[in-house]
Amino acid sequence: MRIAQIAPLAESVPPKLYGGTERVVSWLTEELVKLGHEVTLFASGDSRTRAKLLPACPRALRLSRPRPDPAAACAALLDGIAERAEDFDVIHCHIDWVHLPLLRRLRTPFLTTLHGRLDLPDLPSTGKRFPDARFVSISGSQRAPLPGLNWLSTIHHGLPPDLLKLCEKPEGYLAFLGRISPEKGPDIAIRVAHAAGLRLRVAAKIPRAQNRYFNETIKPLLDQNNVEFVGEVNERQKQDFLGNAAALLFPINWPEPFGLVMIEAMACGTPVIAWPRGSVPEIIEDGITGFLVESEAEAVAAIGRIRDLDRRHIRERFDERFTARRMAEEYINSYRMLMFQFQMHVENKAD
């Protein structure tokens, strides 16, 4: 199958540091290549892949200096797709909504995986504007705000099984990994670790828009508690950071579409203590791969029970549910379904 993967340009594929969507695009692309498909990746020029790379800009936008105009980079990306659309059996987009006006007018079937939150006020009208576009959700809960969207399938993320390894003898600290923002709950993680009497290590990106929140809310807590702030971590550093943690704290207060860090922790055998928002109940099996809690007090109590969980079994559940091979095979099934439906639509129009 000839497959085009369309990645965001903010980060390289895979990203140098933070970047969930670009990481998933990389894992999917490489697995599709392993399965024998002819894959072309549209991404930034500093991306690394075994697929054919067609760069829309020289470097990822977030780390480029001086920073390029993102609208110009997006225009180049869309033009490159339009030029080569007929070279592919299917086009798979990971760039939200911006490509829809163009690709719906071309003659190649395409689908879009939506990676972000969908509970935004303008999205219902946006979805209605493109009734024929097909979408993939990354969790069942992600669909809830837009049940009428033309959903093709739900496919949970997966990562390469050899990317992170089981660690059966962790150190005694708790981990928080993500980005600094109120909905991710880093302040809650700090309070929970303090109440449990355990050290907390925080590996997080600080978005520019959250500098004030970090300086006014988080930084004072770092100074007062047994917390180590390590900043952003790359793939190599994640093994030690997550693998040596006694547990990952995931105190989110928003409809998390997926939450990659949960399956990254599971790959290391590290249990996850999480609030059951968004996709969390689909990913974490309460009492098996972690604990679902509704309050800081419940989280502290759950920390006292993490030794009851078998880290080897947590890794086994990851292998059964969240590998890149499983993800790629499910996408291949969706591509075939899409191509069949597209062909039927063409034949019906011809009649």
Buried (B, 14 or more C-beta within 10 A) or exposed (E): BEBBBBBBBBBBBBBBBBBBBBBBBBBBBBBBBBEEBBBBBBBBBBBEBEBEBBBBBEBBBBBBEEEBEBEEBBEBBBEBBBEBBEEBBBBBBBBBBBBBEBBEEEEBBBBBBBBEBBEEEEBBEBBEEBEEBBBBBBBEBBBEBBEEBBBBBBBBBBBBBEBBEBBEEBEEBBBBBBBBBBBBBBBBBBBBBBBBEBBBBBBBBBEEEBEEBBEEBBEEBBEEBBBEBEEBBEBEBBBEBBBBBBBBBBBBEBBBBBBBBBBBBBBBBBBBBBBBBBBBBBBBBBEBBBBBBEEBEBBBBBBEEBEEBBBEEBBBBBEEBBBBBBBBBBBBEBBEBBBEEBEEEEEEEEE
